Amino acid sequence: MRILRYFWTQAWLNFKSLNAIFNPEEFILLDLGYPIISMTFYVLLAAYSFNPASLTHWVVGNAFLLCINVCIFTMGQSINAERAQGRLRTVVTAPTSDLQFLLAKGFFPILMEFVTVLVGFVIGGWIFHIDLSQIAWVPLIGCILAGMASATAFGLFLATFSLVTDSMHFILNFVATGLFILTGANFPVTQLPLFWRGVSQVLPLTHSIQAASQVTAGRTSGVLGNVLWELGLTVVYFALATVAIKFCERYARKHATLEMF
């Protein structure tokens, strides 16, 4: 209970410190306005590129990609933010697990991003005339949670490399662009070259987007398999993050990269 209380307090104080300067209107526009405009752009691009009979798949895929801002960028830049504030040495030497600290920083933003993905899907459905009344919402929410879990674990894994490189902005933007292309949100996975088709299968969001597309199309076959695969990737990426942060900490101490900008 003490650990949970500490985690909750740390998560809330961090979230409050980041958003206390905004009034409710600014917060809503920042968290919903820009992401939905971005989603609308990519859906319109898909509409004119592929001329599909229905835009449901692209609305689903791009709604999922809204979580990249938090799950990839916020998590990936967490260590850089601590370095900029001069707290990184304290974080590394503190008795609290570094991964627990990073998860606490992203906990409330990820909750808000879950709402953003869900609301983004509803607004996208309204804009592009998708019948939302026939959708099984419980399985869809399960797909969203599975996708965000794997994306968060992937972001944690990427964040560990902030200890040993000063090029995280390049790395995170490169990865985010890859997710836009390879997860099937904007380009069908089946049209990718064979090698990149294989890479897409081990990336977060690919299987949750496929599962959500099946749910919105009224199909149940394969949904559970895709969700389980996404949850399996969550476990794998979290395990990789656990190993990588220990390795990167040792490397950072040895090569004096903790304060590297």
Stockholm file with secondary structure:
# STOCKHOLM 1.0

chainA/1-261         MRILRYFWTQAWLNFKSLNAIFNPEEFILLDLGYPIISMTFYVLLAAYSFNPASLTHWVVGNAFLLCINVCIFTMGQSINAERAQGRLRTVVTAPTSDLQFLLAKGFFPILMEFVTVLVGFVIGGWIFHIDLSQIAWVPLIGCILAGMASATAFGLFLATFSLVTDSMHFILNFVATGLFILTGANFPVTQLPLFWRGVSQVLPLTHSIQAASQVTAGRTSGVLGNVLWELGLTVVYFALATVAIKFCERYARKHATLEMF
#=GR chainA/1-261 SS CHHHHHHHHHHHHHHHHHHTTSCHHHHHIIIIIHHHHHHHHHHHHHHHHHCCSCCHHHHHHHHHHTTHIIIIIIHHTHHHHHHHTTCHHHHHHSSSCHHHHHHHHHHHHHHHHHHHHHHHHHHHHHHTTCCCTTSCHHHHHHHHHHHHHHHHHHHHHHHGGGGTCSCHHHHHHHHHHHHHHHSSSSSCGGGSCHHHHHHHTTSTTHHHHHHHHHHHTTCCTTHHHHHHHHHHHHHHHHHHHHHHHHHHHHHHHHHTCTTCC
#=GC SS_cons         CHHHHHHHHHHHHHHHHHHTTSCHHHHHIIIIIHHHHHHHHHHHHHHHHHCCSCCHHHHHHHHHHTTHIIIIIIHHTHHHHHHHTTCHHHHHHSSSCHHHHHHHHHHHHHHHHHHHHHHHHHHHHHHTTCCCTTSCHHHHHHHHHHHHHHHHHHHHHHHGGGGTCSCHHHHHHHHHHHHHHHSSSSSCGGGSCHHHHHHHTTSTTHHHHHHHHHHHTTCCTTHHHHHHHHHHHHHHHHHHHHHHHHHHHHHHHHHTCTTCC
//
